[in-house]
């Protein structure tokens, strides 16, 4: 993982950390891209980043905000990933959720939310920006979904760098805009406690530049990893995602079986998945609700083995 280190008001350098666990505390930027204006890795290394005023302004904003909060390091997706190296890009996309999750602060820069210069007290004059906030392009993009959910601390800023509020103080507005349950926004319920269809609904109306990214942008939300195959199409990518989700649950179940865990809830619809390890209480195979299932002891299905996972020996 590469991080930007702020050396002076106008000077940044890239620092590489080979092990994620050894990275220092850092802040992270969330934003929407503008074609032709974002600073790339090559441009930052070449020293020509300032030629792109709009993109460089976002880097400066993140660096200055991080410094105010006591962080010397920060991360910006446009220039911290060398996208010309395919392996690095694949690794970054599969690691993105974890990087946002581990960030000490996430700053959301809303370039389409502007506040009049005469407004000093932003919170007292919400009428000047709340409508633009609700209509912001940031809430329509696929990649920003994980950037909203993964970090514990998310703060929103206007184009001028004025703080609008946090994921907590703007919770009601964010819930109304995204339809994401408050429990997910607060982190009170872990993401796997929500059913697969519900989590997919959160990204349904969002857009991505490449159609495959509609699937790739939710990998972290489902806790799975996939190789990227641009050109495969959204439908094929979704089938691969669905298969990986099912295999992920199967691996977890086999792991618990080896630990001799005893289950007393089984999906009565497909008689396949023990439900007590699935905190959302929905079968990941057929999405059948545990509320509609009966209590079945594990031994009762040993006589009816499934090819989804091996029946345990007792």
Long-range contacts (C-beta under 8 A, 24 or more apart in sequence): 1-75, 1-80, 1-95, 1-99, 2-75, 2-80, 2-81, 3-73, 3-74, 3-75, 3-80, 4-59, 4-62, 4-63, 4-73, 4-74, 4-75, 4-76, 4-79, 4-80, 5-72, 5-73, 6-63, 6-64, 6-66, 6-67, 6-72, 6-73, 6-74, 9-64, 10-60, 12-44, 12-59, 12-63, 14-41, 14-44, 14-45, 14-79, 14-80, 15-73, 20-95, 20-98, 20-99, 20-102, 23-73, 23-102, 24-72, 24-73, 25-71, 25-73, 25-104, 26-66, 26-71, 26-73, 26-74, 26-75, 26-103, 26-104, 27-62, 27-65, 27-66, 27-69, 27-71, 27-73, 27-74, 27-75, 27-103, 27-104, 27-105, 27-106, 27-107, 28-62, 28-74, 28-75, 28-76, 28-99, 28-100, 28-103, 28-105, 28-106, 28-107, 28-151, 29-58, 29-59, 29-61, 29-62, 29-74, 29-75, 29-76, 29-77, 29-106, 29-107, 29-109, 30-100, 30-106, 30-107, 30-108, 30-109, 30-138, 30-144, 30-147, 30-148, 30-154, 31-58, 31-108, 31-109, 31-110, 31-111, 31-138, 32-111, 32-137, 32-138, 32-141, 32-144, 33-78, 33-209, 34-111, 38-78, 38-79, 39-76, 39-78, 39-79, 40-78, 40-79, 40-83, 41-79, 41-80, 41-81, 41-82, 41-83, 41-84, 42-82, 42-84, 43-79, 44-79, 49-79, 54-111, 58-109, 58-111, 61-107, 61-109, 61-157, 61-161, 62-107, 62-109, 64-161, 65-105, 65-107, 65-157, 65-161, 66-105, 66-107, 69-104, 69-105, 71-104, 71-105, 75-99, 75-103, 89-228, 90-227, 90-228, 93-216, 93-219, 93-228, 94-219, 94-225, 94-226, 96-143, 96-146, 96-220, 97-146, 97-150, 97-219, 97-220, 97-221, 98-150, 98-220, 100-146, 100-147, 100-150, 100-151, 100-220, 101-150, 101-151, 101-152, 101-220, 103-151, 104-153, 105-151, 105-153, 105-155, 106-147, 106-150, 106-151, 106-153, 106-154, 106-155, 107-155, 107-157, 108-138, 108-144, 108-147, 108-148, 108-154, 108-155, 108-156, 108-157, 109-157, 109-159, 110-136, 110-138, 110-156, 110-157, 110-158, 110-159, 110-164, 111-159, 112-136, 112-137, 112-138, 112-159, 113-158, 113-159, 113-164, 114-158, 114-159, 114-160, 115-158, 115-160, 115-162, 117-160, 122-158, 122-162, 122-163, 122-164, 123-165, 129-158, 129-164, 130-173, 133-164, 133-170, 133-173, 134-173, 134-176, 134-177, 139-177, 139-178, 140-205, 140-206, 140-207, 141-206, 141-207, 141-208, 142-203, 142-206, 142-207, 142-208, 142-213, 142-214, 142-217, 142-218, 143-208, 143-213, 143-217, 144-206, 145-202, 145-203, 145-206, 145-217, 145-218, 145-221, 146-217, 146-218, 146-220, 146-221, 148-174, 148-178, 148-180, 148-185, 149-180, 149-184, 149-185, 149-191, 149-221, 150-220, 152-187, 178-202, 190-279, 191-221, 191-222, 191-223, 192-222, 192-223, 192-278, 192-279, 192-280, 193-279, 193-280, 194-280, 195-280, 195-282, 195-287, 196-222, 196-245, 196-282, 196-284, 196-287, 197-287, 212-237, 215-240, 215-241, 222-248, 223-248, 224-248, 245-284, 246-284, 246-285, 249-273, 249-278, 249-284, 249-285, 250-308, 250-309, 252-277, 253-277, 253-309, 254-309, 254-310, 257-309, 257-310, 257-312, 260-312, 262-298, 263-298, 264-295, 264-296, 264-297, 264-298, 265-290, 265-293, 265-295, 265-296, 266-293, 266-296, 266-298, 266-300, 266-301, 267-293, 268-292, 268-293, 268-294, 268-296, 269-293, 270-306, 271-301, 271-304, 271-306, 272-306, 272-308, 272-309, 273-308, 274-298
